[in-house]
Amino acid sequence: MSVLERLEKIREEFDKALEACADARQAEELRVKFLGRKGELTGILRSLAGLSVEEKKQAGQRANKLKEECTEKINAVAVKLRGEQYAKKRKAEDVTLPGVRQRRGTLHPLTLTTARINEIFVSLGFKIAEGPEIDTEFYNFEALNIPLDHPSRDAFDTFYIEGQHLLRSHTSNVQIHLMQGQKPPIQAIMPGRVYRPDAVDASHSFMFHQVEGLVVDEDVKFSDLKGVLTLFCKSMFGEEVKLRFRPHFFPFTEPSAEVDISCFICKGKGCRVCKGNGWLEILGAGMVDPTVFEAVGYDAGKYTGYAFGMGVERIAMLQYGIEDIRLFFENDVRFLRQFN
Amino acid sequence: MKLSFEWLQEYVDLDVSAEELARGLTMSGSEVESITAQGADKIMSFEITSNRPDCLSVTGLAREASAVFDKPLRLPAAKINAKRTHKDHPEVECVIENAALCPRYTARVITAVKVEGSGEYFKDRLTAMGLRPVNNVVDITNYCLMEAGQPLHAFDMDKIRGNRIIVRPAKKGEKITTIDGVERKLEPGMLVIADSERPIAIAGVMGGLDTEVGEGTGNVLLESAYFDPISVRQTARRLGLSSESSYRFERGVDKGMIAKASDRAAEFIAKEAGGKIGKLYDAGGLKAKGARVKFDLQRAEKVLGISLDKKGVKNIFERLGMNVAKAEGGKMTVAVPTFREDLTREIDLIEEVARIHGYDKIPLTLGKMIPQVTRKERSRLVEERLRQVLPALGLNEIMTYSLISESAEERFSAISSRTVQLSNPLSEEQKVLTPQLVDGMLKAISYNINRKNRDLAFFEIGKIYARRGEKGAFLETPALCMALTGALLKNWREGERNADLFDLKGMVEDLFGDLKLGSVFEKKKVDGFTDCATVKIAQEKEASGFLGEAGNELLEAYDIAQPVFIAQLALGRVIEKAGLKDHYHSIPKFPMSTRDISVLCDKDLAAADVHEVITATGEEIVRRVELADVYEGEQIPAGKKSLTYSIEYGIDTRTLTDEEIEAVHSKIKEALVNKFDVAFR
């Protein structure tokens, strides 16, 4: 039998054997038998030694081609067989079973709201400052132009600790600490916890949170206050909200303003949340009263400034649609898990 | 403050509806909270700020409306001709003992009055303003109070003993029954109106029942005075008694209105109750003088960020009842009327200009950028980091009250320091500034378990409060509390597994690791807790806190019937030492080898001690030691346990040979045997 005939015979045998392959292991045996180092095809290639150059070349080419073909065939069959085997071994899953979820934790809605407020002001170039919750009459009242036995104190019922010490009733005490500690310019916000002796109900709490802001420099104007608060409110509540600045009275600012935004729930048409008038009161603000500058030793002729403040609970309640302030401190897990 | 729209229109010519008026006044600082229809009238409810007592009357709001809408005023006035007053009235002696607290007191006798119900006009007006009609004389004093803002009081002249009015501080032990029928103990310092024998009114707050004007009254003494705001406020507060009068005196009434209001009321009383008006006794001599305030147009422009013209500003001042007394260029001297005592400084006038000009007409600008680094402080960065890590570990953030009850505080005396207490707590429940976060945590857990939510994983970052020494400084320091209870894992595939101490400890280790801090745990007893360990930052002397299982007594106190695992950490040192920067360490180029070792030891031997010996003996080629298994049971002798560790060996410069590893591994075994007398399985 010539080499070529032998090659042809091998091809036939191989094809037959391949067809008979039942699993991947048999396919592998077949590979060894025909194509392995001691395989039949390899044997033929080795036996070409006695042939002429021309014959050697021809037989060599044929043998190599056959080897390639066989390798391809066997690979294809092996993949198919492994796939069948794998499919047989695998148990089919009921994909409608629920996914197994990792329970992520959550942050408190007041943390989230404070963080959003902080982030907006930081992006506008404000620093974040903090101050003590336990403070003195001077920082909480006197320096802020709220004298003892004055009706302007009515808005600030206060928990006392001992002597001059009290629990701050607003974060404005931080303004005073800040100004005492440095010369202008100042541009800072002051988030924090405050206390007032209010009996707890759906809209009152003896403990709540505020964020205040203070900017002091030469040439700070009321129009700057309007500009910054407008940017803040649009970033916080949506670009479409409108703002309304109403004259008001705060002992530590003059002129003073209350800032309303158009109700983002009813778009200003009037609803239960805005009590039908289309506006939501969000901020108190004003130009720092010269008396406050005098209390901290700033030159009220040289510097002007503005300050503003807002209640975190109120903003969170409006934004999340929370109707009872007590929910923030009851820590019902069904409440907590709703915020991300 | 309520206002009848109809009444207002008697004093100012308006061509706007009540709603338009409300909008205009709200936008100029007198906020209208509601408008309700009452018959043909509209009742507007105002929030008047404490700096504007002049707006606590119909006249005052008419002046505001006139200024805002630029409409003419028609204010009522009465002038009683002194010559025409009756001369045969009883003489009254008026004495002010404390002129500082009462700089002016006027009294006027009106004889032969017929006290009966008021006419419909007065009744309607008072009802509209939220007052209850009493009788014609009392109603007229109230009408005039509402009209002009000056509180008046009418005494039954015949009940005043000795025809003497003495304005003096109360004496110790004096009492008075006020017209509301309540007997009130007066304290020295409270200003009273007295006759020759006893107090007959609490000055500026409320009259006495004895001298009240009623049906039998024939002669009346009408009081119109000025009382010191602070004194009235203190007295009203101490007595817990606030009235329409005290509310106005506290804020300061118009010094120019005292005699005018008396005239107006007397005229009405003569007309409505048929009385004969006597002369005005006028003691104290307080003069009403409006302030003169300097105003610089340029300064106003600078503060507000708008340009103003002199004519427009002058017009605003005049609409508000002020006069520009002197003007040189933009610098003016402005004469302020007596009813605007809140206007004493240039900035006050700037505000007046702004609010009448309209805040809405002031543009939006952004000031120049203030050059400063806004990087957050370390404490904030660490807390923010914790708030990223803890929810990722599956914990929900809670927020609890910083004020707790004394009894709750006492439960944690073992982990508390000297506490800070309120001197005027609202209730016993909120009396102490909390020195720990565990009480709040257990309350939150109890609250949820009571609502059948039993699987909880919570944390709180809050302040804890203490006092350094009896009279020392107050301390507020940040702290972290974490707690696990109920199932940590619950799903159809793995079933349910309850949280335990090691889940919590793992979380503490995780967050320390996240802050690049080593953590050291030492077994220690903490009152109220079982299986406790202190938590220390590696290389620190003092522990930062503890973790443990809440003891039975604590669980009972909070009505909890399932195990709760709690950790509390002071964050002070954590914040100082935390590493906030991530730094890259090169990944090992050479493979590591792992050897297991099963240590059979006494049950009581602390695993941490075994671990310590392995790391210490292993020197630098031991890269990681991990406890893979803990076994106690049938396959080993009683009183023993088996700890299986996986030890990873390797160095950075090359692959270790088996011989090198074996040498150290044997050394470790030897060290364990020498130290703890252990065997290997």
Interface residues (C-beta under 8 A of the other chain):
Chain A: L97 P98 V100 R101 Q102 R103 R104 G105 T106 L107 H108 L110 T111 V122 G125 F126 K127 I128 E130 P132 E133 I134 D149 H150 P151 S152 D154 A155 F159 Y160 I161 E162 H165 L167 P185 I186 Q187 R193 Y195 P197 D198 A199 F206 M207 V215 D217 D219 V220 K221 F222 S223 D224 K226 G227 V228 T230 L231 R244 F245 R246 P247 H248 F249 E254 P255 S256 A257 E258 M287 D289 P290 T304 F328 F329 E330 N331 D332 V333 R334 L336 R337
Chain B: T26 M27 S28 G29 E31 T49 S50 N51 R52 P229 I230 R233 Q234 E250 R251 K302 V303 L304 G305 I306 R345 I347 D348 I350 E351 A354 R355 Y359 D360 I362 P363 L364 T365 L366 G367 K368 M369 I370 Q372 V373 T374 K376 E377 R380 R387 L390 P391 A392 L393 G394 L395 N396 E397 I398 M399 T400 Y401 S402 L403 V420 Q421 L422 S423 N424 P425 L426 Q430 L433 A444 Y447 N448 R451 N453 L456 A457 F458 F459 K463 Y465 F474 E476 N491 W492 R493 E494
